[in-house]
Amino acid sequence: MSNKTKKILSIIFLAIPSLLLLMSGVMKISGAEQVVTGLTKGGFGPYITAFGVAEIIFVILLWIPKTYKVGFYFILSYLGGAAAVELAGGQNPIAFGLIALAWIGFYFKSEENFIV
């Protein structure tokens, strides 16, 4: 597979979770009613804005070439917590799909980090 193909695949696979996290962060910061209601029911009411800011910062870190690894690990950690909350709440574990997409994108972006 050529480097150009790998780069395109990494952008595609990393863009999906990035865009969803970016959208989620903006909705949390702007106080979208449905998001605020859901997170308040889960006991996260006081932290909604902080979660939104964190999501946006993590996405920015992912797309800066010098900090993409840190951003990737922050996103994985955040989505891991989201997956745990989804499972505990009996919701569909969508975060696991985003984690898988992020890992695939990271693989195409930096294959040297994987022992193959």
PyMOL commands that set and color helices and strands:
alter all, ss='L'
color gray80, all
select helices_A, chain A and resi 3-30+33-41+45-63+65-88+94-109+111-113
alter helices_A, ss='H'
color red, helices_A
deselect
rebuild
show_as cartoon
